[in-house]
Amino acid sequence: MSETATFAEADDTSPEDRAFRALFANAPSSVNFARLRKRLLRQTRQAIADFAMLEGQKRWLVALSGGKDSYGLLAILMELKWRGLLPVELIACNLDQGQPNFPKHILPEYLDRLGVKHRIEYRDTYSIVTDKLAPGSTYCSLCSRLRRGHLYRIAREEGCDALVLGHHREDILETFFMNLFHGGKLATMPAKLLNDEGDLTLLRPLAYAAEDDMARFAEAMQFPIIPCDLCGSQDGLERNAMKQMLADMEARMPGRKDVMLRALSNVNASHLLDPKLFDFAGLKPGID
């Protein structure tokens, strides 16, 4: 099916087609939403191509937290698949981490109503995090590691080749500056990563997508958002400081975020200071 296919042209006899139609049944028909949707599809396709995300891939586990970005990721991937541009099977997965007041019914009811293939799993990582860390500590890092380990396990159990996450442009930039200011290294979230065991890839197809776009998309699609009451409720996180810094830069110099993202893919090792990346010892004047 071509990229310019319309809903009327789609074959809705398969469960995936019916799920896609149900997902976008109440989507706005405005020109602005159509442009937003097209931009997100284009950026996602570009990231998938730039980082060879489809090589050797047949089945993806799409992590669904209940936040705007993971809902948007699933919707965008479902549309790409509906258009014949994503030849992989998609399985949505939510890991219920035992957070207080987590509304357990929202995601399974939403996915069941759409007919999206999914798996819901309960693992009480919340108690582990709160037991190991002092009150007031930042939970994000440990919580993320525990969640990632379970998601990798589930991906293996479901026969998936990759774990797919909804991190976007701002997540990547914020991580870069956190590593720069606090870790003393130039590193960020890669769009494609091989896990330590070497049997699964981790993919971030929204690497080029702007957070503001994802927020507008989620609002227009009326996703049943579930706030994070564990890390999302903590104030003064380093990531929040990076987010504010980037927002201030963008306000004063529009377009800086895109420029910084391009810089991460335009590295000149000879103009940095890492002798492991460039042979400075072998850099000598030529002799005629």
Summary of the structure (lengths in Angstrom):
residues: 288
radius of gyration: 20.6
end to end distance: 60.7
largest distance: 76.0
contacts: 809
relative contact order: 0.14
helix: 47%
strand: 9%
